[in-house]
Amino acid sequence: MTGQAVDTRISYLGPEASFTHLAATKVFPEGTLVPFTTIPECIEAVAEGSVDYAVVPLENALEGSVPLTVDYLFHEAQLYVTAEVLSSIQQHLLVHPDNRNAESFEAIYSHPHALAQCHKFLFYTYKNTPLEQYSSTAAAAKMVAELPERNIAAIANEFSAHKYGLDILQRDIHDFHFNHTRFFVLSKSDHKLTDPTHDDQIKTTLMITPPDDDRSGVLHQILSVFAWRRLNLSKIESRPLKTGLGDYFFIADVLADEKDAMMRGAFEELAALGCTVKTLGSYYTYK
Ligand SMILES: O=C(O)C(=O)C[C@]1(C(=O)O)C=C[C@@H](O)C=C1
């Protein structure tokens, strides 16, 4: 199934020119893209059926997981991943043209992940400048554009600079060169989006809750389920179950299709161990 239909509706963490918007246009060059201010709003829109898909950030190479996305998918939503998008992230310091000669700023605004990706730059160059969290990089850029009378700056991408008429004061301010973010394309139905450009490697994301009997070696047992079947994990991470200190679930990416015989065997063995498994489905990567 491709994501090309014009009448397909897609929610994304907006506004226009956010990194999430750019990721959404890779998969849906022709769909109707509907911006939302928060990740839960994007996810709820697809869950309640006002859009067909949601595109949300999942993980960044420098900052790690976006906890809100992971936790919302585990605790609140029953959705499937139909594709993931891998995007290279370049962060720039943007200012209103009226303030391009400013040497210091009242505050610098951006999404918390973007501020964190530029920690070293901000620490060494703007040590005493307050850093203010905003709903997305593009939302911060839009706000800076709308308030020329305030001497403030935003961290966002080049598209935001063009879209909102800002100057790029400093390019590529992210701390490490390899800055990439993974985005999930979510749907209510379990299917795979495909495209001639997608990667051949299929991936399945599982959310595994261990049995609550506190037995020793349970993580080892879970890992062995995959290891002896030669099912390669590209990621495993623990997140709090929110039921008590020390209670966790694991989010694991397995490089296989959940319909493979080996994967079906893995599901059976995990159940026999007393684990509860929530599958987010199998999907390809758009680059
Ligand atoms: O899409 C955006 O512009 C965002 O602000 C979100 C987000 C994120 O949550 O990771 C997306 C990509 C970048 O890693 C920085 C921020």
The ligand as a Tripos MOL2 file, in Angstrom:
@<TRIPOS>MOLECULE
LIG
   16    16     1     0     0
SMALL
NO_CHARGES

@<TRIPOS>ATOM
      1 O1          9.2490   18.2310   14.4030 O.co2     1 LIG1
      2 C1          9.7740   19.1310   15.0290 C.2       1 LIG1
      3 O2         10.1900   20.1610   14.4920 O.co2     1 LIG1
      4 C2          9.9240   19.0340   16.4890 C.2       1 LIG1
      5 O3         10.0610   20.0360   17.1320 O.2       1 LIG1
      6 C3          9.9910   17.6850   17.1470 C.3       1 LIG1
      7 C4         11.3760   17.0350   17.1240 C.3       1 LIG1
      8 C5         11.4530   15.8740   18.1780 C.2       1 LIG1
      9 O4         10.5570   15.6890   18.9720 O.co2     1 LIG1
     10 O5         12.4700   15.1630   18.1620 O.co2     1 LIG1
     11 C6         11.6080   16.4680   15.7950 C.2       1 LIG1
     12 C7         12.8570   16.3770   15.2740 C.2       1 LIG1
     13 C8         14.0340   16.9350   15.9680 C.3       1 LIG1
     14 O6         14.6910   15.8350   16.5860 O.3       1 LIG1
     15 C9         13.6760   17.9000   17.0240 C.2       1 LIG1
     16 C10        12.4250   17.9920   17.5030 C.2       1 LIG1
@<TRIPOS>BOND
     1     1     2 2
     2     2     3 1
     3     2     4 1
     4     4     5 2
     5     4     6 1
     6     6     7 1
     7     7     8 1
     8     7    11 1
     9     7    16 1
    10     8     9 2
    11     8    10 1
    12    11    12 2
    13    12    13 1
    14    13    14 1
    15    13    15 1
    16    15    16 2
@<TRIPOS>SUBSTRUCTURE
     1 LIG1         1 GROUP 0 **** ****
